[in-house]
Amino acid sequence: MNISDTSVISPVSADAKAPGTFTVQATDGPARLGELHTAHGVVRTPAFMPVGTVGTVKSLCPQDLKDAGSQIILGNTYHLYLRPGDELVARRGGLHKFMGWDGPILTDSGGYQVFSLSELRKLKPDGVEFRSHLDGSKHFFTPEKVLDIQRNLGSDIMMVLDECVPYGADHAYTEKSLELTHAWAARSRENHEPGRNGQMVFGIVQGGFFKDLRAISAEAICSMGFEGHAIGGLSVGESTPEMYDLMAHTAPLLPAEKPRYLMGVGKPLDILEGIGNGIDMFDCVLPTRNARNGTLYTSQGQVNIKRVEYREDDTPLDPECTCYTCRTFSKAYLCHLFRAQELLSYRLNTIHNVHFFLELTRGAREAIAQGRFAAYKSHFQEVFAPRTTP
């Protein structure tokens, strides 16, 4: 049931551009500097979206995200549907009001989560039947229902239901999967006319690791009139060279006048590779998950904060970083918190990692504007080059 047509989306001011308006302001090779207008503000691209799966970026509050420079965050349809429920969220005024975040929100369709439940789901022409990982209850997602859920959540950007094929799937299976993905995308487009409630819908290009199928998918999806396009099905177990090859092949197939989103790919060098191929938007759980595991990203490379060498290190985690963690605490203290399993460790580490990823894309925007993106990317390739032990 969709109960959000009273609109949980804030009205756009008279002088603002319509949600879905995307402009490319500068280029540096394929890399693009752009602006995407939404009902909750402008997203300057390239942009990284911290992942707030169940209505929270783990351990952070909305003010932490704003302080770190976050423009837009991501929520997950599957998880929010199961708990607390999209209709409950709609009755609370939508996800923005419910979680206290007044910036743009993108919600993915939940398709990746459903299809990862290989033992708990059954694929059908009309949608996918699955059992909740929480209590085993049975549910059925159709392309229409997935958008209804996202409308209830009040998402600024909604993603269509698609099938993400596993790495290693053969050509025949992947081709058959595309027929379903494209049919679902067409139903999604029919279910939500452009501009409704100020909410955008992005289509997703699939095709596994076959370039001919990627081209077929891009042509089909991009002909449906979506407000933006995503590249799905990468970072699913392939090697880095394979991922980069498919990324470079697929990105130029997407319309230049609309935003391009690379789903679920988020190592620093992967993001820069994507930007260098003309991709505008990124998300990944890596910075938050690794923060909780003690792996931190700095201007000098990765730091494993639990290592004994940091127990008496009074220097900041990253002397070039301006986040609250680096301005206030030493490596010794962060090492102590992690070893003691204190909850503050998760918070301080996450503040830093999220800030680093947001600064990485902010710096990329600046570099593109100044025509020096290649040098910017090269710098980080040196910083994050694999270390060899003598």
C-alpha positions as CSV (number, residue, x, y, z in Angstrom):
1,M,0.0,0.0,0.0
2,N,1.3,3.4,-0.9
3,I,0.1,6.1,1.6
4,S,2.5,8.9,0.7
5,D,0.7,10.7,-2.0
6,T,-0.1,13.5,0.4
7,S,3.6,14.0,-0.2
8,V,6.4,13.6,2.4
9,I,8.7,15.5,0.0
10,S,9.2,19.1,0.9
11,P,8.0,21.5,-1.9
12,V,10.7,23.0,-4.0
13,S,11.1,26.8,-3.8
14,A,10.0,28.8,-6.7
15,D,13.6,29.8,-7.7
16,A,15.0,26.3,-7.4
17,K,15.4,24.0,-10.4
18,A,13.1,21.1,-10.7
19,P,14.1,17.8,-9.0
20,G,16.0,15.7,-11.6
21,T,17.7,18.7,-13.2
22,F,21.3,17.7,-13.8
23,T,24.0,20.0,-15.3
24,V,27.6,19.2,-16.2
25,Q,29.6,22.4,-15.3
26,A,33.1,21.3,-16.2
27,T,35.0,18.3,-17.6
28,D,38.5,17.1,-17.4
29,G,38.8,14.2,-19.8
30,P,35.8,12.0,-19.1
31,A,35.7,13.2,-15.5
32,R,32.7,15.5,-14.9
33,L,31.8,18.2,-12.4
34,G,28.1,18.5,-12.0
35,E,25.0,19.4,-10.0
36,L,22.0,17.3,-9.4
37,H,18.9,19.1,-8.1
38,T,16.6,17.2,-5.7
39,A,13.6,18.2,-3.6
40,H,15.9,18.4,-0.6
41,G,18.8,20.3,-2.0
42,V,21.6,20.2,-4.6
43,V,24.1,17.4,-4.8
44,R,27.4,18.4,-6.3
45,T,29.0,15.6,-8.2
46,P,31.2,13.5,-8.1
47,A,29.6,12.6,-4.8
48,F,30.0,9.8,-2.2
49,M,26.9,8.7,-0.4
50,P,27.4,7.3,3.2
51,V,25.2,4.2,3.6
52,G,22.4,4.5,6.2
53,T,20.9,1.1,5.6
54,V,18.1,1.1,8.3
55,G,17.7,4.9,8.6
56,T,21.1,5.6,10.3
57,V,24.7,5.7,9.2
58,K,26.0,3.4,11.9
59,S,27.2,5.2,15.0
60,L,26.6,8.7,13.5
61,C,23.9,11.2,13.9
62,P,22.8,13.6,11.2
63,Q,24.9,16.5,12.6
64,D,28.0,14.3,12.3
65,L,27.2,13.7,8.7
66,K,26.7,17.4,8.0
67,D,30.0,18.2,9.8
68,A,31.8,15.6,7.7
69,G,30.4,17.2,4.5
70,S,27.8,14.7,3.5
71,Q,25.4,16.0,0.8
72,I,23.2,12.9,0.3
73,I,22.9,9.5,2.1
74,L,21.6,6.1,1.1
75,G,18.9,4.0,2.7
76,N,17.8,0.4,1.9
77,T,14.3,-0.5,0.8
78,Y,14.5,-4.2,1.9
79,H,15.6,-3.5,5.4
80,L,13.3,-0.5,6.1
81,Y,10.4,-2.4,4.7
82,L,11.0,-5.3,7.1
83,R,11.8,-3.0,10.1
84,P,10.2,-0.7,11.1
85,G,8.0,-0.8,8.0
86,D,7.6,1.7,5.2
87,E,4.0,2.5,6.2
88,L,5.1,3.3,9.8
89,V,7.8,5.6,8.4
90,A,5.2,7.3,6.1
91,R,2.9,7.9,9.1
92,R,5.9,9.6,10.8
93,G,6.2,12.0,7.9
94,G,8.7,10.1,5.8
95,L,12.3,9.0,6.3
96,H,13.8,12.5,6.3
97,K,11.6,13.5,9.3
98,F,11.8,10.1,11.0
99,M,15.6,10.1,11.1
100,G,16.2,13.9,11.4
101,W,18.0,14.3,8.1
102,D,16.9,17.2,5.9
103,G,19.2,16.5,2.9
104,P,18.6,14.2,-0.1
105,I,18.2,10.5,0.3
106,L,18.6,7.8,-2.3
107,T,17.1,4.4,-1.5
108,D,18.2,1.3,-3.4
109,S,15.5,-1.2,-4.4
110,G,16.4,-4.0,-2.0
111,G,17.0,-6.2,-5.0
112,Y,20.7,-6.9,-4.1
113,Q,19.7,-8.0,-0.5
114,V,16.9,-10.2,-1.8
115,F,19.0,-11.9,-4.4
116,S,21.8,-12.5,-1.9
117,L,19.3,-14.6,0.0
118,S,19.8,-17.5,-2.4
119,E,18.3,-20.1,-0.1
120,L,15.4,-17.9,0.9
121,R,14.1,-16.5,-2.4
122,K,12.3,-17.7,-5.5
123,L,12.4,-15.7,-8.7
124,K,9.1,-15.3,-10.7
125,P,8.2,-13.3,-13.8
126,D,6.1,-10.9,-11.7
127,G,8.7,-10.4,-9.0
128,V,10.6,-12.2,-6.4
129,E,9.3,-14.1,-3.4
130,F,11.6,-14.2,-0.3
131,R,11.6,-15.0,3.3
132,S,12.7,-12.4,5.8
133,H,16.2,-12.9,7.3
134,L,14.7,-11.6,10.6
135,D,11.8,-14.0,11.3
136,G,11.4,-16.2,8.2
137,S,8.1,-14.6,7.2
138,K,7.2,-14.7,3.5
139,H,7.1,-11.6,1.3
140,F,6.8,-10.8,-2.4
141,F,8.5,-7.8,-4.2
142,T,7.2,-6.6,-7.5
143,P,8.6,-3.7,-9.4
144,E,5.6,-1.7,-8.5
145,K,5.6,-2.6,-4.8
146,V,9.3,-1.6,-4.5
147,L,8.5,1.9,-5.8
148,D,5.5,2.1,-3.5
149,I,7.7,1.3,-0.6
150,Q,10.2,4.0,-1.6
151,R,7.4,6.5,-2.1
152,N,6.3,5.8,1.4
153,L,9.8,6.4,2.6
154,G,9.9,9.7,0.7
155,S,13.1,9.0,-1.1
156,D,14.5,11.7,-3.4
157,I,16.0,9.1,-5.7
158,M,14.3,5.7,-6.1
159,M,16.0,2.6,-7.7
160,V,14.1,0.1,-9.8
161,L,14.0,-3.6,-8.9
162,D,16.5,-5.6,-10.9
163,E,18.4,-9.0,-10.7
164,C,22.0,-8.8,-9.8
165,V,23.5,-11.9,-11.3
166,P,26.3,-13.6,-9.3
167,Y,29.9,-13.5,-10.5
168,G,30.6,-16.4,-12.7
169,A,27.1,-16.6,-14.2
170,D,27.3,-17.8,-17.8
171,H,26.2,-15.8,-20.9
172,A,23.0,-17.7,-21.3
173,Y,21.8,-17.2,-17.7
174,T,22.9,-13.5,-17.8
175,E,21.1,-12.9,-21.1
176,K,17.9,-14.5,-19.7
177,S,18.2,-12.4,-16.5
178,L,18.4,-9.2,-18.6
179,E,15.0,-9.9,-20.1
180,L,13.5,-9.9,-16.6
181,T,15.5,-6.9,-15.4
182,H,14.4,-4.9,-18.5
183,A,10.8,-6.0,-18.2
184,W,10.8,-4.9,-14.5
185,A,12.4,-1.6,-15.4
186,A,9.7,-0.9,-18.0
187,R,7.0,-1.6,-15.4
188,S,8.7,0.6,-12.9
189,R,8.8,3.5,-15.4
190,E,5.1,3.0,-16.1
191,N,4.4,3.0,-12.3
192,H,6.0,6.4,-11.6
193,E,5.6,9.2,-14.1
194,P,8.5,11.7,-14.1
195,G,8.3,14.5,-11.5
196,R,5.7,12.8,-9.3
197,N,6.1,14.1,-5.7
198,G,9.5,15.4,-6.7
199,Q,10.9,11.9,-6.6
200,M,13.3,10.6,-9.3
201,V,13.7,7.1,-10.5
202,F,17.0,5.7,-11.7
203,G,17.3,2.7,-14.0
204,I,20.0,0.0,-13.5
205,V,22.2,-1.4,-16.3
206,Q,23.1,-5.0,-15.7
207,G,24.7,-7.6,-18.0
208,G,27.2,-9.4,-15.8
209,F,30.7,-9.6,-17.2
210,F,29.8,-9.7,-20.9
211,K,30.4,-6.5,-22.8
212,D,27.8,-7.3,-25.5
213,L,25.1,-7.8,-22.8
214,R,26.2,-4.6,-21.0
215,A,25.7,-2.7,-24.3
216,I,22.3,-4.3,-24.9
217,S,21.2,-3.4,-21.3
218,A,22.4,0.2,-21.6
219,E,20.5,0.7,-24.8
220,A,17.3,-0.8,-23.3
221,I,17.4,1.0,-19.9
222,C,18.5,4.4,-21.3
223,S,15.6,4.4,-23.7
224,M,13.0,4.3,-20.9
225,G,13.3,7.9,-19.8
226,F,14.7,7.5,-16.3
227,E,16.1,10.6,-14.6
228,G,19.4,8.9,-14.0
229,H,21.2,5.6,-14.7
230,A,23.2,3.2,-12.5
231,I,25.8,0.6,-13.2
232,G,24.9,-2.5,-11.2
233,G,26.5,-5.9,-10.8
234,L,30.1,-4.9,-10.1
235,S,32.1,-5.5,-7.0
236,V,30.6,-9.0,-6.6
237,G,33.7,-11.0,-6.5
238,E,35.6,-10.1,-9.7
239,S,39.2,-8.9,-9.8
240,T,40.0,-5.2,-9.8
241,P,41.1,-5.3,-13.5
242,E,37.9,-7.0,-14.5
243,M,35.8,-4.4,-12.6
244,Y,37.8,-1.5,-14.2
245,D,37.4,-3.0,-17.6
246,L,33.6,-3.3,-17.4
247,M,33.4,0.1,-15.8
248,A,35.3,1.7,-18.6
249,H,33.2,-0.1,-21.2
250,T,29.8,0.7,-19.6
251,A,30.0,4.3,-18.4
252,P,30.3,5.9,-21.9
253,L,27.2,4.0,-23.0
254,L,25.1,6.1,-20.5
255,P,23.6,9.5,-21.6
256,A,26.0,12.3,-20.8
257,E,23.2,14.7,-19.9
258,K,22.0,12.5,-16.9
259,P,23.7,11.4,-13.7
260,R,25.6,8.2,-13.6
261,Y,25.7,6.1,-10.4
262,L,28.1,3.2,-9.7
263,M,26.4,1.0,-7.2
264,G,28.2,-0.5,-4.2
265,V,31.8,0.2,-5.3
266,G,33.8,2.2,-2.8
267,K,37.5,1.7,-2.3
268,P,39.3,5.0,-2.7
269,L,41.1,4.0,-5.9
270,D,37.9,2.4,-7.2
271,I,36.0,5.7,-6.7
272,L,38.7,7.7,-8.5
273,E,38.8,5.2,-11.3
274,G,35.0,5.6,-11.7
275,I,35.3,9.4,-11.7
276,G,37.9,9.1,-14.3
277,N,35.4,7.2,-16.5
278,G,32.7,9.8,-16.1
279,I,30.7,8.4,-13.2
280,D,29.1,10.9,-10.8
281,M,27.7,9.1,-7.7
282,F,29.1,6.3,-5.5
283,D,28.1,4.4,-2.3
284,C,29.7,1.7,-0.2
285,V,29.6,0.4,3.3
286,L,33.4,0.1,3.3
287,P,34.2,3.3,5.3
288,T,31.7,2.6,8.0
289,R,32.3,-1.2,8.2
290,N,36.0,-0.8,8.2
291,A,35.9,1.9,10.8
292,R,34.2,-0.6,13.2
293,N,37.0,-3.1,12.3
294,G,39.7,-0.6,13.1
295,T,40.8,0.0,9.5
296,L,41.1,3.8,8.8
297,Y,41.8,5.7,5.6
298,T,44.3,8.6,5.8
299,S,46.2,10.9,3.5
300,Q,49.2,8.6,4.2
301,G,47.5,5.4,3.5
302,Q,45.5,2.8,5.5
303,V,46.0,2.5,9.2
304,N,45.1,-0.5,11.3
305,I,44.6,1.3,14.6
306,K,44.7,-1.8,16.8
307,R,48.4,-2.4,16.0
308,V,50.7,-2.3,19.0
309,E,52.9,0.4,17.4
310,Y,50.1,3.0,18.1
311,R,49.7,2.4,21.8
312,E,52.0,5.3,22.7
313,D,51.7,7.4,19.6
314,D,50.6,10.9,20.6
315,T,50.2,12.1,17.0
316,P,46.8,12.6,15.3
317,L,45.5,9.8,13.1
318,D,46.0,12.1,10.0
319,P,47.8,15.4,10.4
320,E,46.2,16.7,7.2
321,C,42.6,15.8,8.3
322,T,40.3,18.4,9.8
323,C,37.6,16.0,11.1
324,Y,36.7,16.1,14.8
325,T,38.6,12.8,15.5
326,C,41.8,14.0,14.1
327,R,41.5,17.5,15.6
328,T,40.9,16.1,19.1
329,F,42.4,12.7,19.7
330,S,45.7,10.8,19.4
331,K,46.4,7.5,17.8
332,A,47.2,6.2,21.2
333,Y,43.7,7.0,22.5
334,L,42.0,5.6,19.4
335,C,44.1,2.4,19.8
336,H,43.1,2.2,23.4
337,L,39.4,2.6,22.6
338,F,39.5,-0.1,19.9
339,R,41.4,-2.6,22.1
340,A,39.0,-1.9,25.0
341,Q,36.0,-2.4,22.6
342,E,34.5,0.9,23.7
343,L,31.5,2.2,21.7
344,L,33.2,5.5,21.3
345,S,35.8,3.8,19.1
346,Y,33.1,3.0,16.5
347,R,31.9,6.6,16.5
348,L,35.3,8.3,16.3
349,N,36.6,5.9,13.7
350,T,33.5,6.3,11.6
351,I,33.5,10.1,11.8
352,H,37.0,10.0,10.4
353,N,36.5,7.4,7.6
354,V,33.3,9.1,6.4
355,H,35.0,12.5,6.4
356,F,37.9,11.0,4.4
357,F,35.6,9.6,1.7
358,L,33.7,12.8,1.4
359,E,36.9,14.8,1.2
360,L,38.2,12.5,-1.5
361,T,35.2,13.3,-3.7
362,R,35.3,17.0,-2.7
363,G,38.9,17.1,-3.7
364,A,38.0,15.4,-7.0
365,R,35.4,18.1,-7.8
366,E,38.1,20.8,-7.1
367,A,40.6,19.0,-9.3
368,I,38.2,18.6,-12.2
369,A,37.3,22.3,-12.0
370,Q,41.1,23.1,-12.2
371,G,41.9,20.6,-14.9
372,R,44.2,18.5,-12.8
373,F,42.2,15.4,-12.1
374,A,44.9,13.0,-13.6
375,A,47.5,14.3,-11.1
376,Y,45.0,14.1,-8.2
377,K,44.2,10.5,-9.1
378,S,47.9,9.7,-9.5
379,H,48.7,11.0,-6.0
380,F,46.2,8.7,-4.4
381,Q,47.4,5.8,-6.5
382,E,50.8,6.3,-4.8
383,V,49.3,6.7,-1.3
384,F,47.2,3.5,-1.6
385,A,49.6,1.4,-3.6
386,P,50.0,-2.1,-2.1
387,R,52.8,-2.2,0.4
388,T,55.5,-4.9,0.2
389,T,57.2,-6.2,3.3
390,P,61.0,-6.3,3.0
